[in-house]
Amino acid sequence: MPMLSPRSIISGQPGTVLWTLWTIIASILAAIFFKSTHLDSPRLPPPIQDHIPEHSTPRLTMAVAALQYLTVPAATRHTATVFFVHGLGDTGQGWEPVADMFRADPALAHVKWVLPHSPQRPVTANMGITMPSWFDIYSFGFDTAEDEEGMRTSAGLIKDLVKLEIEKNGIPANRILLGGFSQGGAMSLLAGLTGEFKLAGLTVLSGWLPLRSKFKDMASPNAISTPIFWGHGSADPLVKAQFSKDSADFLTEQLGVPLAKPGQPGGLSYNVYEGMGHTTIPKELDELKTFIKSVLPANTN
């Protein structure tokens, strides 16, 4: 969660001594907090320690251009890939327990997970503290200008990872899913709906649509036919539920993305979880798993 501004705790203009004291305390707390994961994950089973088949690659942190990532190999023959993009202050390791949990399901054993790590950068809304972030955030109210350059740069790096998976590892675009949490969800929409490839699907958890005023011109022809699973908490204090809903409505009303129909593939499935904050819960993860199974089924060949 973001750190609170001093003015949200201390009313009025703080004195010099008080301000200095706050700065010291904030720096210590920030250093402690951002060593921990940004995702307040539910109780998950321990990482899977089963044998990695000979055709799988070891779990490694690797680099492509300026972007590093963690690979969680498929448990069986690799025929599909999920890219999952973390949120502010987190790293790819924050979502490794989820990848391990999904990998344990026999219906998803064929899926490799790629968990990219964002660059480190100062975040204006967090008093300029340097932390993992896909782009700068000027205000946690999301009521100011957006860091378009940072967003486009990170989206390009994510697209490069997807392209590498297609061209080097031979996984077709229709066997690749791109998703993310919070800031990573915003990146997934930007990269996934403006890229050259039609992916199997997108997932957005506690996220929003970035660059909305320009998105219609940026969207690729594949955008309206890409299946999307979107989950959001009704009690999210950071990315407000209405802001998320407005983003989803833009996709359906302005971009022409159809709403998903029960039992049928395709369209936007928008799901609200009552009482959930800026995190995830087992119910959301279960429904996400079902969605991934539907768009990345195990090959029958």
C-alpha positions in Angstrom: 0.0 0.0 0.0 1.2 3.5 -0.6 2.7 5.6 2.1 0.5 8.4 3.4 1.5 12.0 2.7 2.6 13.9 5.8 -0.2 16.3 5.2 -2.8 13.5 5.6 -1.5 12.9 9.1 -0.4 16.3 10.2 -2.8 19.1 9.5 -1.5 22.5 8.5 2.1 23.5 7.6 4.5 21.2 9.6 7.3 22.8 11.6 10.9 22.2 10.6 11.7 19.8 13.4 8.5 17.8 12.9 9.1 17.6 9.2 12.6 16.4 9.7 11.5 13.8 12.2 8.7 12.6 9.8 11.2 12.3 6.9 13.5 10.1 9.0 10.7 7.9 10.1 9.1 7.7 6.7 12.5 6.7 5.1 12.9 3.9 7.7 9.4 2.6 7.2 9.7 2.8 3.4 12.9 0.8 3.5 11.3 -1.9 5.7 8.0 -2.0 3.8 9.3 -2.2 0.2 11.5 -5.2 1.1 8.2 -7.1 1.6 5.8 -8.0 -1.2 3.3 -5.5 -2.4 0.7 -8.3 -2.8 -1.3 -9.1 0.4 -1.8 -12.6 -0.8 -4.2 -15.2 0.8 -2.9 -18.3 2.5 -1.2 -20.3 -0.2 0.3 -23.8 -0.3 4.1 -24.0 0.0 6.1 -23.8 -3.2 5.9 -27.1 -5.2 9.1 -29.1 -4.9 8.3 -31.8 -7.4 10.7 -33.0 -10.1 11.2 -30.6 -13.0 10.9 -32.7 -16.2 13.9 -32.8 -18.5 12.2 -30.7 -21.2 11.6 -27.9 -18.7 14.1 -25.1 -17.9 15.2 -24.4 -14.4 13.6 -21.6 -12.4 15.8 -18.6 -13.1 15.9 -14.8 -13.1 16.9 -13.7 -16.5 17.2 -10.5 -18.5 16.0 -9.3 -21.9 17.3 -5.8 -22.8 16.6 -3.8 -19.6 13.8 -6.0 -18.3 14.5 -8.9 -15.9 12.1 -11.7 -15.2 11.5 -14.9 -13.2 10.5 -18.1 -15.0 8.4 -20.8 -13.4 8.6 -23.7 -15.8 5.7 -25.9 -16.8 5.3 -29.1 -14.8 4.8 -31.1 -18.0 5.4 -30.4 -21.7 5.3 -26.7 -22.2 2.6 -25.6 -24.6 1.3 -22.3 -23.2 2.7 -19.3 -21.3 1.3 -16.8 -18.8 3.0 -13.5 -18.3 2.0 -11.9 -15.0 3.0 -8.3 -14.2 3.3 -7.2 -10.6 2.2 -4.0 -8.9 3.9 -1.0 -7.4 6.7 -1.8 -4.9 6.6 -5.5 -5.7 8.7 -7.9 -7.9 8.0 -11.0 -9.9 8.7 -13.1 -6.8 5.5 -11.6 -5.2 3.4 -13.7 -7.6 5.5 -16.8 -7.6 3.3 -18.6 -5.0 0.3 -18.1 -7.2 2.2 -19.5 -10.2 3.2 -22.5 -8.0 -0.4 -23.0 -6.9 -1.8 -22.9 -10.4 1.0 -25.1 -11.7 -0.1 -27.8 -9.3 -3.4 -28.2 -11.1 -3.1 -30.9 -13.7 -5.2 -28.9 -16.1 -2.5 -26.1 -16.0 0.6 -28.2 -15.8 1.5 -27.4 -19.4 1.7 -23.6 -18.6 5.0 -21.8 -18.1 4.9 -18.6 -16.0 7.0 -15.6 -16.8 7.0 -13.0 -13.9 8.8 -9.8 -15.0 10.5 -7.4 -12.6 9.9 -3.7 -13.1 12.7 -1.1 -13.2 13.4 0.9 -10.0 12.3 4.5 -10.3 11.3 7.5 -8.1 7.5 7.6 -7.5 6.2 11.2 -7.1 3.2 10.1 -5.1 5.4 8.3 -2.6 7.5 11.4 -1.8 9.9 10.6 -4.6 11.1 7.4 -3.0 12.8 5.0 -5.5 11.1 1.6 -5.7 10.0 -1.0 -8.3 7.5 0.8 -10.5 6.4 0.4 -14.1 5.9 4.1 -14.4 5.7 7.2 -12.2 2.5 7.9 -10.4 1.9 11.6 -9.7 -1.1 11.1 -7.4 -2.8 8.1 -5.8 -6.1 9.8 -6.5 -5.3 9.2 -10.2 -6.7 12.7 -10.8 -3.5 14.2 -12.4 -1.6 13.8 -15.6 -0.2 10.3 -16.4 3.4 9.3 -17.0 2.8 8.5 -20.7 6.4 8.1 -21.5 7.0 5.7 -18.7 3.9 3.7 -19.5 4.8 3.4 -23.2 8.3 2.4 -22.4 7.3 -0.4 -20.0 4.6 -1.6 -22.3 7.2 -1.9 -25.0 9.5 -4.0 -22.8 6.6 -6.3 -22.0 5.7 -6.6 -25.7 9.3 -7.5 -26.4 9.1 -10.4 -23.8 5.9 -11.7 -25.5 7.6 -11.4 -28.9 10.6 -13.4 -27.7 8.3 -16.1 -26.4 6.7 -16.4 -29.8 9.8 -16.1 -32.0 12.5 -17.9 -29.9 10.5 -20.4 -27.9 7.9 -21.2 -30.5 4.8 -20.6 -28.4 2.0 -19.1 -30.7 0.4 -15.8 -29.6 -3.0 -17.6 -29.2 -1.3 -19.8 -26.5 -0.1 -16.8 -24.4 -2.0 -14.9 -21.7 -0.9 -11.6 -20.3 -2.1 -10.4 -16.9 -1.2 -8.2 -14.0 -2.1 -6.8 -10.6 -2.8 -3.0 -10.0 -0.1 -1.1 -11.9 0.7 -4.4 -13.6 -3.0 -4.7 -14.7 -2.8 -1.3 -16.3 0.4 -2.4 -18.1 -1.3 -5.6 -19.3 -4.1 -3.7 -20.9 -1.8 -1.2 -22.5 0.6 -3.9 -23.8 -2.0 -6.5 -24.6 -4.6 -4.3 -26.4 -2.1 -2.2 -28.5 0.3 -5.0 -29.5 0.7 -6.6 -32.9 -0.3 -10.1 -31.6 -3.7 -11.4 -30.8 -3.2 -13.1 -27.4 -5.3 -15.9 -25.9 -6.5 -13.5 -23.2 -5.8 -10.8 -20.7 -6.3 -10.6 -16.9 -6.6 -7.5 -14.8 -6.7 -7.7 -11.0 -7.3 -4.4 -9.1 -6.2 -2.4 -12.1 -7.4 0.4 -14.4 -7.1 1.5 -18.0 -4.2 3.9 -18.6 -4.1 6.7 -21.1 -7.8 6.5 -21.6 -8.0 9.8 -23.6 -5.7 8.3 -26.2 -6.5 4.6 -25.9 -9.0 4.4 -28.7 -6.5 5.6 -31.3 -3.8 3.3 -29.8 -5.9 0.1 -29.7 -5.1 -2.7 -32.2 -7.7 -4.4 -34.4 -7.3 -7.5 -32.1 -8.5 -5.6 -29.0 -12.2 -6.2 -29.3 -11.9 -9.9 -29.8 -9.4 -10.6 -27.0 -11.0 -12.3 -23.9 -10.5 -10.3 -20.7 -11.0 -11.4 -17.1 -11.2 -8.4 -14.8 -11.4 -8.6 -11.0 -11.8 -5.8 -8.5 -12.6 -5.3 -4.8 -15.6 -3.3 -3.8 -13.6 -1.9 -0.8 -10.4 -1.1 -2.7 -9.0 2.1 -1.0 -6.3 2.7 -3.6 -7.9 2.0 -7.1 -11.5 2.9 -6.3 -14.1 0.5 -7.5 -15.8 3.3 -9.6 -12.5 4.2 -11.3 -12.1 0.5 -12.2 -15.7 0.3 -13.5 -15.3 3.4 -15.6 -12.2 1.8 -17.2 -14.1 -1.4 -18.0 -17.1 0.6 -19.3 -14.7 2.5 -21.7 -13.6 -0.8 -23.2 -17.2 -1.9 -23.9 -18.8 1.4 -24.8 -15.9 3.2 -26.6 -13.7 0.4 -27.8 -16.5 -2.1 -28.6 -15.3 -5.0 -26.5 -18.3 -7.2 -26.0 -19.4 -8.4 -22.5 -18.7 -12.0 -21.9 -21.6 -14.4 -21.9 -21.7 -17.3 -19.4 -20.3 -20.5 -20.9 -19.0 -18.8 -24.0 -15.4 -17.8 -24.7 -14.5 -14.2 -25.5 -15.6 -10.8 -24.3 -15.0 -8.9 -21.0 -15.8 -10.7 -17.8 -16.0 -8.0 -15.1 -16.1 -9.3 -11.5 -16.6 -7.4 -8.3 -15.6 -9.0 -5.0 -17.5 -7.6 -2.0 -15.4 -6.4 0.8 -12.1 -7.1 -1.0 -9.5 -4.3 -0.7 -6.4 -3.7 -2.8 -5.4 -7.4 -2.8 -6.6 -10.7 -4.0 -8.7 -13.5 -2.3 -9.1 -17.2 -2.9 -12.5 -16.7 -4.7 -10.9 -14.3 -7.2 -7.9 -16.7 -7.8 -10.3 -19.6 -8.3 -12.2 -17.7 -11.0 -9.0 -16.5 -12.5 -7.8 -20.1 -12.7 -11.0 -21.2 -14.4 -10.6 -18.4 -17.0 -7.0 -19.4 -17.7 -8.1 -23.0 -18.2 -10.7 -21.8 -20.7 -8.3 -19.8 -22.9 -5.2 -22.0 -22.5 -6.6 -25.5 -22.5 -4.1 -28.4 -22.4 -3.4 -29.7 -25.9 -5.1 -33.0 -26.8 -2.5 -33.8 -29.4 
